[in-house]
Amino acid sequence: MNNNKLIAEFIAPLGLRTRDGGYMPENEMRYDTSWDWLMPVVEKIEQVNEGVPEQMLHVNLYSERREVYQAVVEFIKTYNDERQ
């Protein structure tokens, strides 16, 4: 599964909607290239765990976007495995 799709399913289980009410294609998702897309995912992880994701994601203020992205992907994979 595409990692951006994995993240999208975590953040919006019913699918990401476009302005016209359709579903966003995977190739338009920007979790891997945009802090604006990625940070709401980190915030949701924080809500799900009722705590600071920094320790769980093994990232910090100085982490690069790709490091945070990879940590988010690994967290979601583990989270999904534990829920099954």
Secondary structure by P-SEA (a helix, b strand, c coil): ccaaaaaaaaacccccccccccccccccccccccccccaaaaaaaaaaacccccccccccccccaaaaaaaaaaaaaaaaaaac
